[in-house]
Amino acid sequence: MCFYLGERIRIYRIKQNMTQRELAEALGVSAQAVSKWETGAACPDVTLLYDLAQLLAVTTDALLRPERK
């Protein structure tokens, strides 16, 4: 789950022309945390998902929906 979520975070962050540091500062986390999310080493805390989606200009569904086969 974290791998796909992290990949989506990375894609949407880049579409918004944001750096990992900018996203991290907006969410009040470290740039290292964002890096871990994007590599799938960790998942963002559930309490951050709404704000994360807002910053990335997507819905929480777009971030969390399962991969379609």
N, CA, C and O of each residue as an XYZ file, in Angstrom:
276
protein
N       0.827     -1.200      0.000
C       0.000      0.000      0.000
C       0.866      1.256      0.000
O       0.617      2.174     -0.781
N       1.872      1.309      0.860
C       2.686      2.518      0.965
C       3.440      2.802     -0.329
O       3.644      3.962     -0.686
N       3.855      1.752     -1.033
C       4.599      1.979     -2.269
C       3.740      2.726     -3.280
O       4.185      3.714     -3.864
N       2.513      2.262     -3.490
C       1.633      2.918     -4.465
C       1.238      4.315     -4.016
O       1.183      5.237     -4.830
N       0.966      4.475     -2.744
C       0.648      5.786     -2.201
C       1.837      6.724     -2.384
O       1.672      7.869     -2.804
N       3.015      6.244     -2.073
C       4.220      7.060     -2.212
C       4.475      7.483     -3.643
O       4.872      8.620     -3.898
N       4.254      6.587     -4.564
C       4.437      6.910     -5.982
C       3.444      7.989     -6.409
O       3.792      8.900     -7.160
N       2.218      7.881     -5.931
C       1.214      8.899     -6.257
C       1.577     10.246     -5.641
O       1.435     11.285     -6.286
N       2.043     10.230     -4.405
C       2.470     11.483     -3.771
C       3.554     12.141     -4.612
O       3.499     13.344     -4.867
N       4.534     11.363     -5.041
C       5.626     11.900     -5.847
C       5.106     12.495     -7.161
O       5.481     13.607     -7.531
N       4.262     11.769     -7.848
C       3.731     12.230     -9.138
C       2.941     13.522     -8.961
O       3.160     14.489     -9.690
N       2.022     13.541     -7.996
C       1.197     14.729     -7.793
C       2.020     15.906     -7.275
O       1.738     17.053     -7.622
N       3.031     15.639     -6.452
C       3.905     16.715     -5.959
C       4.635     17.370     -7.125
O       4.712     18.596     -7.207
N       5.163     16.563     -8.013
C       5.878     17.088     -9.175
C       4.930     17.883    -10.071
O       5.311     18.924    -10.606
N       3.701     17.402    -10.237
C       2.718     18.133    -11.050
C       2.417     19.513    -10.465
O       2.076     20.444    -11.195
N       2.545     19.636     -9.149
C       2.308     20.917     -8.484
C       3.584     21.759     -8.401
O       3.594     22.825     -7.784
N       4.663     21.269     -9.029
C       5.957     21.969     -9.008
C       6.435     22.243     -7.588
O       6.937     23.325     -7.285
N       6.270     21.248     -6.728
C       6.706     21.369     -5.338
C       7.903     20.471     -5.102
O       8.011     19.387     -5.675
N       8.791     20.934     -4.257
C       9.897     20.086     -3.813
C       9.423     19.286     -2.600
O       8.389     19.588     -2.004
N      10.197     18.267     -2.250
C       9.879     17.510     -1.039
C       9.916     18.439      0.166
O       9.076     18.334      1.060
N      10.878     19.338      0.194
C      11.012     20.274      1.321
C       9.788     21.183      1.423
O       9.280     21.415      2.520
N       9.313     21.697      0.292
C       8.136     22.576      0.307
C       6.902     21.844      0.814
O       6.135     22.381      1.613
N       6.716     20.622      0.347
C       5.580     19.826      0.800
C       5.698     19.541      2.295
O       4.723     19.653      3.039
N       6.889     19.177      2.720
C       7.129     18.878      4.128
C       6.826     20.091      5.006
O       6.160     19.963      6.033
N       7.305     21.249      4.611
C       7.072     22.465      5.402
C       5.588     22.788      5.487
O       5.101     23.193      6.542
N       4.869     22.614      4.391
C       3.437     22.902      4.379
C       2.668     21.956      5.305
O       1.633     22.331      5.856
N       3.172     20.730      5.475
C       2.506     19.738      6.317
C       3.052     19.688      7.742
O       2.479     19.026      8.608
N       4.161     20.387      7.984
C       4.760     20.365      9.319
C       5.508     19.087      9.629
O       5.568     18.658     10.781
N       6.080     18.478      8.602
C       6.897     17.267      8.782
C       8.271     17.524      8.174
O       8.501     18.579      7.584
N       9.167     16.581      8.312
C      10.509     16.735      7.746
C      10.533     16.318      6.277
O       9.697     15.538      5.820
N      11.502     16.851      5.561
C      11.691     16.439      4.167
C      12.034     14.958      4.111
O      11.687     14.281      3.143
N      12.707     14.446      5.129
C      13.034     13.029      5.181
C      11.771     12.178      5.274
O      11.712     11.085      4.711
N      10.762     12.680      5.986
C       9.492     11.946      6.082
C       8.847     11.844      4.701
O       8.372     10.776      4.315
N       8.828     12.950      3.959
C       8.251     12.939      2.615
C       9.031     11.977      1.724
O       8.438     11.238      0.938
N      10.339     11.984      1.841
C      11.169     11.070      1.062
C      10.813      9.616      1.374
O      10.708      8.791      0.466
N      10.630      9.307      2.642
C      10.257      7.941      3.035
C       8.887      7.556      2.488
O       8.681      6.414      2.078
N       7.951      8.501      2.480
C       6.636      8.215      1.906
C       6.779      7.860      0.446
O       6.209      6.877     -0.030
N       7.556      8.679     -0.271
C       7.668      8.500     -1.718
C       8.391      7.216     -2.114
O       8.154      6.679     -3.195
N       9.262      6.728     -1.254
C       9.956      5.476     -1.554
C       9.206      4.253     -1.026
O       9.595      3.118     -1.303
N       8.140      4.481     -0.273
C       7.374      3.375      0.281
C       7.937      2.834      1.576
O       7.464      1.816      2.080
N       8.952      3.507      2.129
C       9.545      3.069      3.384
C       8.634      3.373      4.574
O       8.765      2.757      5.632
N       7.709      4.326      4.399
C       6.761      4.699      5.449
C       5.525      5.281      4.780
O       5.550      5.672      3.613
N       4.453      5.328      5.546
C       3.213      5.950      5.069
C       2.951      7.207      5.891
O       3.305      7.266      7.068
N       2.336      8.202      5.280
C       1.979      9.391      6.062
C       0.922      9.041      7.107
O       0.114      8.133      6.915
N       0.946      9.762      8.191
C      -0.060      9.587      9.227
C      -1.430      9.886      8.637
O      -1.578     10.803      7.829
N      -2.416      9.124      9.038
C      -3.770      9.286      8.506
C      -4.299     10.700      8.738
O      -5.107     11.185      7.947
N      -3.865     11.364      9.796
C      -4.348     12.719     10.078
C      -3.824     13.741      9.080
O      -4.324     14.865      9.031
N      -2.828     13.371      8.285
C      -2.269     14.280      7.281
C      -2.894     14.109      5.902
O      -2.683     14.947      5.025
N      -3.650     13.055      5.698
C      -4.114     12.722      4.348
C      -4.980     13.804      3.713
O      -4.816     14.103      2.530
N      -5.894     14.395      4.469
C      -6.749     15.429      3.890
C      -5.908     16.633      3.455
O      -6.044     17.109      2.328
N      -5.043     17.125      4.341
C      -4.196     18.270      4.002
C      -3.248     17.930      2.861
O      -2.997     18.766      1.994
N      -2.723     16.720      2.854
C      -1.846     16.279      1.775
C      -2.583     16.324      0.445
O      -2.056     16.839     -0.540
N      -3.781     15.795      0.412
C      -4.576     15.812     -0.818
C      -4.865     17.242     -1.257
O      -4.784     17.552     -2.445
N      -5.199     18.107     -0.321
C      -5.472     19.508     -0.656
C      -4.247     20.182     -1.269
O      -4.360     20.889     -2.271
N      -3.091     19.966     -0.674
C      -1.851     20.562     -1.193
C      -1.499     20.037     -2.580
O      -0.936     20.760     -3.403
N      -1.832     18.785     -2.829
C      -1.515     18.179     -4.115
C      -2.635     18.360     -5.138
O      -2.525     17.890     -6.271
N      -3.713     19.042     -4.741
C      -4.852     19.344     -5.618
C      -5.510     18.083     -6.176
O      -5.872     18.017     -7.351
N      -5.656     17.080     -5.297
C      -6.348     15.838     -5.651
C      -7.276     15.456     -4.506
O      -7.254     16.077     -3.443
N      -8.079     14.445     -4.727
C      -8.936     13.933     -3.661
C      -8.174     12.874     -2.863
O      -7.163     12.341     -3.319
N      -8.672     12.587     -1.685
C      -8.066     11.493     -0.917
C      -8.255     10.171     -1.650
O      -7.412      9.280     -1.552
N      -9.353     10.042     -2.379
C      -9.572      8.846     -3.210
C      -8.443      8.676     -4.222
O      -7.948      7.567     -4.422
N      -8.040      9.764     -4.853
C      -6.972      9.678     -5.853
C      -5.678      9.181     -5.232
O      -4.892      8.501     -5.892
N      -5.452      9.513     -3.975
C      -4.241      9.049     -3.301
C      -4.354      7.605     -2.846
O      -3.378      6.858     -2.912
N      -5.535      7.201     -2.383
C      -5.662      5.928     -1.669
C      -6.283      4.780     -2.439
O      -6.163      3.633     -2.010
N      -6.934      5.038     -3.547
C      -7.648      3.953     -4.215
C      -6.681      2.844     -4.638
O      -5.539      3.113     -5.009
N      -7.148      1.609     -4.577
C      -6.295      0.478     -4.978
C      -5.937      0.547     -6.456
O      -6.648      1.147     -7.262
N      -4.835     -0.072     -6.784
C      -4.417     -0.173     -8.191
C      -5.423     -1.049     -8.928
O      -5.897     -2.054     -8.400
N      -5.732     -0.656    -10.136
C      -6.614     -1.488    -10.970
C      -5.748     -2.401    -11.828
O      -4.718     -1.988    -12.361
N      -6.188     -3.651    -11.950
C      -5.408     -4.608    -12.741
C      -5.985     -4.764    -14.106
O      -5.461     -5.530    -14.914
